[in-house]
Amino acid sequence: MTAEPPTRSSLPRPQILRKRADFLRAARAGRAHTDAFTLQARRRSDDSAAGLVRVGYTCSKKVGNAVARNRAKRRLRAVAAQILPDKGRPGWDYVLIGRPGVTGSHPFAAMLADLERALEKVHQPRKPRP
């Protein structure tokens, strides 16, 4: 018997970051800016849920009123739900940050492509500073 590669539906869903400390640790790690959002990513060093991808979402009041912030976060959640199960790395935390005036109205297909590019960027090895 050969093991079949996992299908999209069999991959575990990313866990949601809920603690402020996790967001602060991600803020000190690598980041990639796109037109619609900013991605922060860090490799977890602890062993808790080492094989899981964790993701958080945030939109400040600069994004707009509560309706605009909630719309932006819904779109970020939808983008992450489509891309992270396949492209996210186990043992990593990701934070998607909405951008004012853009996240709620940016074309969805462009946001999907932006997240793929941002993931590639944050996973590239860092070059040492001179």
Number of C-alpha atoms within 10 A of each C-alpha: 3 4 5 6 7 10 9 11 8 9 10 13 17 19 13 14 17 12 9 9 10 18 20 11 15 22 16 11 14 17 20 18 17 15 13 25 24 18 25 25 26 20 18 18 9 8 8 9 13 14 12 18 23 25 25 24 20 17 22 13 11 12 21 16 10 12 11 19 23 16 15 29 21 15 19 27 15 14 20 25 14 14 15 20 20 14 13 21 17 17 18 19 26 31 26 25 22 25 22 18 15 14 25 23 12 15 11 16 9 13 21 17 13 21 26 18 14 20 21 13 16 18 15 9 7 9 6 5 4 3
